């Protein structure tokens, strides 16, 4: 569910969020923060990039086309989407060497060593980790959403970002609390502030 300030329709929520990032000059702002040597060492790559929109062929699901019309091959923190000419077929394989899921999958981006996979049959998008057993997970599908706009709205630009590298409870440290991208999402109100414990 997306933040009420940005609506609940994921296409309609995604577009104003990306527009807001452009209006705020977020790309340059996050680059300036990387001038801090410690941050630059920990996060050597851009935390945000927003290319101009581009049209994809009709053969792709509408959600993917809507995302690329808004911006081409963006980076949101650790999430990096490929240019459309770099999409490639990639099958999610489980630890037994069997294909996981019944879809027709293509890789549309990466999250470090994990892959962002799109099911061409349904339009669903997932982060798939081939080494999912290291998080004591039963499946490599780390995060899944029904559409690409839902993924961008709730994960890349929303409160589910800390789940991109496996379940939060499997991490000893809360790495997302110091991730400049997640910190920025909180600053601009795309992620609610943490609830105080009583």
C-alpha positions in Angstrom: 0.0 0.0 0.0 1.4 3.3 -0.9 1.5 6.4 1.3 -1.8 8.3 1.3 -0.1 11.5 0.3 0.7 9.9 -3.1 -2.5 7.8 -3.6 -3.1 4.1 -3.9 -3.1 3.6 -7.6 0.6 2.7 -8.2 0.9 4.2 -11.7 -0.6 7.4 -10.4 1.6 7.3 -7.2 4.8 6.5 -9.1 4.7 9.4 -11.5 4.3 12.3 -8.9 7.0 10.7 -6.8 9.5 10.7 -9.7 8.3 14.3 -10.6 9.0 15.4 -7.0 12.5 13.9 -7.1 13.2 15.9 -10.2 11.7 19.1 -8.8 13.8 18.8 -5.7 17.0 18.3 -7.6 17.4 15.0 -5.8 20.0 13.6 -8.2 22.4 16.5 -7.6 21.6 16.6 -3.8 22.5 13.0 -3.3 25.7 13.4 -5.4 26.7 16.3 -3.1 26.2 14.1 -0.1 28.7 11.6 -1.6 31.4 14.3 -1.2 31.6 13.0 2.3 34.5 10.6 2.1 33.0 7.9 4.4 29.8 7.9 2.5 31.6 7.7 -0.9 33.7 4.7 0.3 30.6 2.9 1.5 28.4 3.8 -1.5 30.8 4.2 -4.4 27.9 4.4 -7.0 25.2 6.9 -7.6 22.3 6.6 -5.3 19.8 8.1 -7.8 19.7 8.6 -11.5 16.7 9.5 -13.6 17.0 9.3 -17.3 14.4 10.9 -19.6 11.4 8.8 -20.4 11.3 6.4 -23.4 8.7 4.4 -25.2 8.9 0.6 -25.1 7.3 -1.7 -27.7 3.7 -2.9 -27.0 5.0 -6.5 -26.5 6.0 -5.5 -22.9 3.5 -5.4 -20.0 1.7 -2.0 -19.5 3.3 -1.5 -16.1 6.8 -1.8 -17.4 6.0 0.6 -20.3 4.5 3.1 -17.8 7.7 3.0 -15.8 10.0 3.6 -18.8 7.8 6.4 -20.1 8.4 8.1 -16.8 12.2 7.6 -16.8 14.6 5.3 -18.6 17.0 2.9 -16.7 16.9 4.7 -13.3 18.8 3.9 -10.2 17.1 4.1 -6.8 19.6 3.4 -4.1 20.8 -0.2 -4.6 18.2 -0.9 -7.3 19.4 -0.4 -10.8 17.2 -0.8 -13.8 18.7 -1.7 -17.2 18.2 0.2 -20.4 15.6 -1.7 -22.5 18.2 -2.9 -25.0 19.9 -4.7 -22.0 16.8 -6.8 -21.0 17.8 -10.5 -21.1 16.1 -13.8 -20.5 16.9 -15.1 -17.1 15.3 -18.1 -15.4 15.0 -18.2 -11.6 16.7 -21.4 -10.5 16.3 -23.0 -7.1 18.9 -24.8 -5.1 18.0 -28.1 -6.7 18.6 -26.6 -10.2 14.9 -26.5 -11.0 13.2 -23.5 -12.6 11.3 -21.7 -9.8 7.9 -20.2 -11.0 6.0 -20.9 -14.2 6.5 -17.6 -16.0 8.5 -16.3 -18.9 11.1 -14.2 -17.1 13.4 -11.4 -18.2 16.0 -9.6 -16.2 15.2 -5.8 -16.1 17.7 -4.8 -13.4 19.9 -5.7 -10.6 20.2 -5.2 -6.8 23.9 -6.0 -6.2 24.2 -9.7 -6.8 20.4 -10.2 -7.0 18.3 -9.7 -10.1 15.1 -7.8 -10.8 13.0 -10.2 -12.8 9.8 -9.5 -14.8 7.3 -12.2 -15.6 6.3 -11.3 -19.2 3.1 -13.4 -18.8 1.7 -11.6 -15.8 3.6 -8.3 -15.5 4.7 -9.2 -12.0 8.2 -8.2 -10.9 10.4 -9.7 -8.2 13.9 -9.5 -6.8 15.4 -12.9 -7.1 18.3 -14.1 -5.1 20.0 -17.3 -6.3 21.7 -17.6 -2.9 18.4 -17.3 -1.0 19.4 -20.1 1.4 21.8 -17.7 3.1 18.8 -15.9 4.5 17.0 -19.1 5.6 14.4 -18.5 2.9 12.3 -21.2 1.2 12.4 -19.4 -2.1 14.6 -17.0 -4.0 11.8 -14.5 -4.6 12.9 -11.9 -2.0 10.4 -9.2 -2.8 7.5 -9.6 -5.3 4.9 -7.1 -6.6 2.0 -7.6 -9.1 3.3 -4.8 -11.3 6.4 -2.7 -12.0 4.6 0.5 -10.8 3.7 -1.2 -7.5 7.4 -2.2 -7.2 8.6 1.3 -7.9 6.0 2.9 -5.6 6.4 0.6 -2.6 9.9 -0.8 -2.9 12.2 1.6 -4.8 10.4 4.7 -3.6 8.7 3.4 -0.5 8.7 1.6 2.8 9.6 -1.8 1.5 13.1 -0.7 0.4 14.8 -2.4 3.4 13.6 -5.8 2.2 15.6 -5.7 -1.1 18.5 -7.8 0.3 16.4 -10.4 2.1 14.2 -10.3 5.2 15.1 -7.5 7.6 15.1 -9.9 10.6 18.0 -11.8 9.0 20.3 -8.8 9.2 22.4 -8.2 12.3 22.6 -4.5 11.6 19.8 -2.3 10.2 21.8 -1.3 7.1 19.0 0.7 5.6 19.0 3.2 8.4 22.3 4.6 7.1 21.7 4.0 3.4 21.6 7.6 2.0 18.8 6.7 -0.4 16.5 5.4 2.4 17.4 8.3 4.6 16.4 10.6 1.7 13.1 8.8 1.2 12.3 9.6 4.8 13.4 13.2 4.5 11.0 13.8 1.6 8.1 11.9 3.2 8.0 8.9 0.8 8.7 6.7 3.8 7.0 7.3 7.1 9.3 8.0 10.1 10.0 5.0 12.4 7.4 4.3 15.1 8.7 5.1 18.6 8.7 2.1 21.0 6.8 2.6 24.2 
